Amino acid sequence: MGATLKKKIIVLVDRTVSSKGVPARSCFWDEVLSTNLPEKLSISDSREQLRDRSDQEVVRIDVADIVIVNWDAANGDYACGSDDVFLYFLTRQDRRTALLTSGGTLLCEFQSGKGVLHQGAYNAIFGDDEVAVFKANLHQGRKIPTDDIVREQQNRNEANSHGPKAEKLYRYRNHPIVNELPEVMRSEYVETGDPIFNHSERFTEFKAYKHRASQLWRGWFENWKKGWVPLLVAVPQSEPSQFERWFRLPPAILLAKSDGGGLMLASTMWIAGARCQMLVDRIVKADINEIRKAHDGIRILRNAKDLLALIVIAVVYAWVLWEFIAVNPPEHTRLGRFLIGVQDVGFTWLALIAFRFWWHFFWNRPYGANIFQFARFAWKSFRETL
C-alpha cells in the first residue's frame, strides 16, 4: 500500500450514551491516529438501528484494513453494550476470517472485568484457547481486608497487576512491528480531566482506573499457542524472582500471529490511552508480507531445533536400547532388575512415551519459551496422554 494512501481503520466501541453522544467508555484512538482518523463503530448501536430500519447494513469488519477492539469493548458488559461485540465475534467468525484473508489486521486492547482480564473475550476475538490470560488475585468488593498479611498480599497483587513500563522481548526484538521501538516503552498518558466512563459517574472512583498514568498494561498472557510471537513483555513494579524467570513464561502483553494472509495482535495493553504513538505507527505502517516472512523464518528455525531435539532423543534411546536393554541384564543387581522391568514394559511403548515427551515439551512449546518455562503446561498435557 502506498505511503500516502490512507488505510481504512475501524475501532469497535461501546454503545453511544445518547445524552452525551459519546461511547459508554471513552475512546482515545483519535489522538494516536490523527493522520489516519478511524471510523468508530458500535455494534450495539447497529443492532438497535436494525430494529428500526430494515435497510440498515450490519457492521462489516472485513471491509477494513485494520480493526481495533477498544479497551473492554468486548468484555460482555451489557450496561455498556460490549456484550454485543462479544457475541459478534462468537457468531460472525466468518467476518474475522474474511478480514484476515484479505490481508487485514485485527488488534485488541485489554479486555477485563472487575480489574482482571476476561478470558472469554480473548477466546471470542481470537479463537478458543489461542491465548490464556493471567488473572490477578485482586480484592473484590468495598470492604478492605483487616488482616495485615492479607492486606499486604493484596497490595502486592494490585501493584503487580498493572504497570507503566514494558520492554521488547529480546529474542524477537527485530520483529517488523517492534524493531524501531525503544527497548523500554513507558506510558505517555496525558490527564485531561475528561471522564473515562461516560455512562455512570460512580465508575470514576474505580481504583483500577484512578491512576491511569500507570496503566500501560493490565495483566498479561500466561500461555499462548505455538504460532503466536511475543513482542512486548510487562515490566512489573517488583523484580521477579529467579524462579519466575526460569520457570514462568515471560509476561507477554503483546502477541502477534500471522494467520490466513492477515495479522492478529492480542494485547493486554491500553495502547491508545497510554499514547503508544510509536507502536501505533508501526502497526498502521506494517507490511503484512514482511511480517509473514518474519514469522515463516521464526517457524522454520524453531521446527529445525525441535527436530534436532527429536533426533537427539532417538539416538539416546537407541544407545540405551543397544547397550543395556538388548543384552541379558544380571538379575542380582538393582540396575538389572530395573532393566528387566523395562523389557517387560516393551520397547515400542517406551519409544511412544519418549515421542510424546518430545511432542509436549518441545514441539508444542510456544514461541519465546524454553522447556523449563513451559514445563508445567507440558507436564499436564503429557500426563493426560499416558
C-alpha positions in Angstrom: 0.0 0.0 0.0 1.3 3.4 -1.0 2.9 5.6 1.6 0.3 8.4 1.1 -2.7 6.1 0.8 -4.9 6.1 3.9 -5.9 2.8 5.4 -9.5 2.1 6.4 -9.4 1.7 10.2 -12.4 0.7 12.3 -12.5 0.9 16.1 -15.2 -1.1 17.7 -16.6 0.9 20.7 -19.4 0.6 23.3 -22.9 1.8 22.8 -23.4 5.5 22.4 -24.6 7.4 25.5 -27.4 9.4 23.9 -27.3 12.2 26.4 -23.6 12.8 25.6 -23.1 11.5 22.1 -20.0 9.5 23.0 -19.3 5.8 23.7 -20.0 4.5 27.2 -16.2 4.1 27.7 -14.0 6.8 26.3 -12.1 6.0 23.1 -8.6 7.6 22.7 -7.8 6.3 19.2 -8.4 9.7 17.5 -5.4 11.1 19.4 -2.9 8.5 18.2 -4.5 8.1 14.7 -4.8 11.8 14.0 -3.2 11.5 10.5 -5.4 8.5 9.6 -8.6 9.0 11.5 -10.5 5.8 12.3 -14.2 5.1 12.0 -15.7 4.4 15.3 -18.5 1.8 15.1 -20.8 0.5 17.8 -22.3 -3.0 17.2 -24.8 -2.3 19.9 -26.0 0.9 18.2 -26.1 -1.0 14.9 -28.3 -3.7 16.4 -30.7 -1.0 17.7 -30.8 0.6 14.2 -31.6 -2.7 12.6 -34.7 -2.9 14.6 -35.9 0.4 13.3 -34.6 0.3 9.7 -34.7 -2.8 7.5 -32.3 -1.3 5.0 -29.6 -0.7 7.7 -26.4 -2.7 7.0 -24.8 -4.7 9.7 -21.3 -3.9 10.8 -18.8 -5.3 8.3 -15.3 -5.5 9.8 -14.0 -7.4 6.8 -14.1 -4.2 4.6 -11.4 -2.5 6.8 -7.6 -2.7 6.6 -7.3 -2.6 10.4 -9.9 -3.5 13.0 -9.3 -2.4 16.6 -11.3 -3.6 19.6 -11.3 -0.7 22.1 -10.4 -1.4 25.7 -13.1 -3.5 27.4 -15.4 -3.2 24.4 -15.8 -7.0 24.1 -15.8 -8.0 27.8 -19.5 -8.9 27.7 -20.8 -6.0 29.9 -24.4 -5.4 28.9 -24.5 -2.0 30.6 -22.0 -0.7 28.0 -23.1 -2.8 25.1 -19.9 -4.7 24.9 -21.9 -7.9 25.1 -22.9 -7.3 21.5 -19.3 -7.1 20.4 -18.6 -10.3 22.3 -21.5 -12.0 20.6 -20.5 -10.6 17.2 -17.1 -12.3 17.4 -18.7 -15.5 18.7 -21.3 -15.7 15.9 -19.6 -14.0 13.0 -16.2 -15.6 12.9 -16.6 -15.6 9.1 -16.2 -11.8 9.2 -12.9 -12.2 11.1 -11.8 -14.9 8.6 -12.6 -12.6 5.7 -10.7 -9.7 7.3 -7.6 -11.8 7.7 -7.9 -13.5 4.3 -7.9 -10.0 2.6 -4.7 -9.1 4.5 -6.3 -7.1 7.3 -5.1 -6.7 10.9 -7.1 -7.4 14.0 -5.9 -5.8 17.2 -7.4 -5.6 20.6 -6.6 -3.6 23.7 -7.0 -5.2 27.2 -10.4 -6.8 27.8 -11.2 -7.0 31.5 -13.9 -7.3 34.1 -13.6 -6.0 37.7 -10.0 -5.2 37.2 -8.9 -8.7 35.9 -8.5 -9.9 32.4 -11.5 -11.6 30.8 -10.5 -14.9 29.2 -13.8 -15.3 27.4 -13.3 -12.1 25.5 -10.0 -13.2 24.1 -11.5 -16.6 23.2 -14.3 -14.9 21.3 -12.0 -12.5 19.4 -9.1 -14.8 18.5 -10.5 -18.3 19.0 -10.7 -20.8 21.8 -7.5 -21.5 23.8 -5.4 -19.4 21.4 -4.1 -17.3 24.3 -4.5 -17.7 28.1 -4.6 -14.6 30.3 -3.3 -14.3 33.8 -5.9 -13.4 36.3 -4.6 -11.4 39.2 -5.9 -12.4 42.6 -7.3 -9.0 43.5 -9.6 -8.0 46.4 -13.1 -7.6 45.1 -15.8 -5.6 46.9 -15.7 -2.5 49.0 -14.6 -4.0 52.3 -10.8 -3.7 52.9 -9.1 -6.8 54.3 -8.3 -6.3 58.0 -5.6 -9.0 58.3 -2.2 -7.3 57.8 -0.8 -10.3 55.9 -3.8 -10.5 53.6 -3.8 -6.7 53.1 -0.1 -6.7 52.3 -0.6 -9.5 49.7 -3.5 -7.7 48.1 -1.5 -4.5 47.9 1.4 -6.5 46.3 -1.0 -8.1 43.8 -2.5 -4.7 42.9 0.9 -3.2 42.4 2.0 -6.1 40.1 -1.3 -6.3 38.2 -0.6 -3.2 36.1 2.4 -1.0 35.3 3.6 2.0 33.3 6.6 0.2 31.5 7.1 -2.6 29.0 10.1 -3.9 27.1 10.8 -5.8 23.9 11.3 -9.5 24.3 15.0 -9.8 23.3 14.6 -12.9 21.2 12.2 -11.1 18.8 13.5 -7.6 19.1 13.9 -7.3 15.3 10.3 -8.3 14.5 8.9 -5.8 12.0 6.3 -4.5 14.5 8.8 -3.6 17.2 12.2 -3.3 15.5 12.2 0.5 15.6 10.7 0.9 19.1 12.9 1.7 22.1 14.0 -1.2 24.3 11.8 0.1 27.1 8.4 1.7 26.5 6.6 4.0 29.0 3.1 5.2 29.3 2.7 8.7 27.9 -0.8 9.2 29.2 -1.9 12.8 29.5 -4.5 13.7 32.1 -7.1 16.0 30.5 -9.8 15.7 33.2 -12.2 14.0 30.9 -14.1 11.1 32.3 -13.1 7.6 31.3 -16.6 6.2 31.9 -19.4 8.2 30.3 -22.5 6.2 31.3 -22.2 6.4 35.1 -20.5 8.8 37.5 -19.9 6.2 40.1 -17.4 4.3 37.9 -15.0 7.3 38.1 -14.0 6.1 41.6 -12.9 2.6 40.4 -9.5 2.0 41.9 -8.4 0.3 38.7 -8.7 3.5 36.7 -7.9 6.2 39.2 -4.2 6.1 38.5 -4.3 5.9 34.7 -0.8 7.2 34.2 0.5 3.8 35.4 -1.7 1.7 33.1 0.3 0.9 30.1 -0.7 -2.7 30.6 -3.1 -4.5 32.9 -2.3 -8.2 33.4 -0.5 -10.4 30.8 -0.7 -13.6 28.9 0.5 -16.6 30.9 0.4 -19.0 27.9 -0.2 -19.0 24.1 -0.4 -21.5 21.3 2.5 -22.1 19.1 2.3 -19.6 16.2 1.9 -16.5 18.4 5.1 -14.4 18.7 5.6 -12.5 22.0 6.8 -9.0 21.1 6.4 -6.9 24.3 6.6 -8.1 28.0 5.4 -6.4 31.1 7.9 -4.7 33.5 6.3 -5.4 36.9 6.8 -2.9 39.8 8.6 -5.6 41.9 11.6 -7.5 40.5 10.6 -11.1 39.5 12.5 -13.9 41.4 14.9 -16.2 39.7 12.4 -19.0 39.9 9.9 -16.9 38.0 12.5 -16.1 35.3 13.4 -19.7 34.9 10.1 -21.5 35.3 7.5 -19.0 34.2 6.8 -17.8 30.7 7.7 -14.2 30.1 4.7 -11.9 31.0 3.8 -11.1 27.4 1.5 -8.2 26.8 1.6 -8.1 23.0 1.4 -11.2 20.9 1.4 -11.4 17.1 0.2 -14.2 14.8 0.2 -14.3 11.0 -3.0 -16.0 10.0 -4.8 -16.5 6.7 -2.8 -13.8 5.0 -3.5 -11.2 7.7 -2.3 -10.4 11.2 -3.8 -10.8 14.6 -2.4 -8.7 17.5 -3.6 -9.7 21.0 -2.7 -7.3 23.8 -3.3 -6.6 27.4 -2.2 -3.0 26.8 -4.0 0.3 27.0 -2.4 1.3 23.7 -4.3 4.5 22.8 -5.0 5.7 26.3 -1.3 5.4 27.2 -0.4 7.2 23.9 1.8 4.5 22.5 2.3 6.6 19.4 5.4 4.8 18.0 3.7 1.4 18.4 0.5 2.6 16.7 2.6 4.0 13.8 4.4 0.7 13.4 1.1 -1.3 13.3 -0.5 1.1 10.8 2.5 1.1 8.5 3.2 -2.6 8.9 3.9 -4.6 5.7 1.9 -7.8 6.1 4.1 -9.6 3.6 7.2 -8.7 5.6 5.6 -9.9 8.8 4.6 -13.2 7.2 8.2 -13.7 6.0 9.4 -13.0 9.6 7.0 -15.5 11.1 7.9 -18.1 8.5 11.6 -17.6 9.4 10.7 -18.0 13.1 8.7 -21.1 12.4 11.4 -22.8 10.2 14.1 -22.1 12.8 12.0 -23.4 15.7 11.0 -26.5 13.8 14.6 -27.2 12.9 15.6 -27.0 16.6 12.7 -29.2 17.7 13.5 -31.8 15.1 17.1 -31.8 16.2 15.9 -32.4 19.7 13.9 -35.4 18.5 16.9 -36.8 16.8 19.0 -36.5 20.0 16.2 -38.2 22.0 16.0 -41.0 19.4 19.8 -41.5 19.4 19.9 -41.7 23.2 17.0 -44.1 23.2 18.7 -46.4 20.6 22.0 -46.2 22.5 20.3 -47.2 25.8 18.4 -50.0 24.0 21.6 -51.4 22.4 23.9 -51.0 25.4 21.7 -52.0 28.3 18.3 -53.4 27.4 19.0 -55.6 24.4 21.6 -57.7 26.4 20.6 -60.0 29.2 20.9 -57.9 32.4 22.1 -59.5 35.6 19.2 -60.3 37.8 21.0 -59.9 41.1 21.7 -56.2 40.8 19.2 -53.3 41.2 20.0 -52.0 37.7 19.4 -55.4 36.3 16.0 -55.7 37.9 15.1 -52.3 36.6 16.2 -53.2 33.0 14.2 -56.4 33.2 11.2 -54.3 34.2 11.9 -52.1 31.2 11.9 -55.1 28.9 8.5 -56.2 30.4 7.1 -52.8 29.6 8.1 -53.1 26.0 10.4 -51.2 23.7 7.7 -49.8 21.5 5.7 -48.4 24.4 8.8 -46.7 25.8 9.5 -45.2 22.4 6.0 -43.9 22.2 6.4 -42.3 25.7 9.6 -40.7 24.6 7.9 -39.3 21.5 5.1 -37.9 23.5 7.5 -36.3 25.8 9.2 -34.6 22.9 5.8 -33.6 21.4 4.5 -31.9 24.5 7.7 -30.4 25.9 9.4 -29.4 22.6 7.1 -29.3 19.6 4.1 -27.8 21.3 6.2 -25.2 23.2 5.1 -21.7 22.4 7.5 -19.2 20.7 9.5 -17.3 23.2 9.7 -20.0 25.9 12.2 -22.7 26.8 11.3 -26.2 28.1 11.6 -25.1 31.7 9.3 -22.2 31.4 6.7 -24.4 29.6 7.2 -27.4 31.8 4.1 -27.1 34.0 1.8 -26.8 30.9 3.7 -29.6 29.1 3.7 -31.9 32.0 -0.1 -31.6 32.4 -0.8 -32.4 28.8 1.8 -35.2 28.7 0.4 -36.8 31.8 -3.2 -36.7 30.3 -2.0 -38.7 27.3 -0.3 -41.5 29.2 
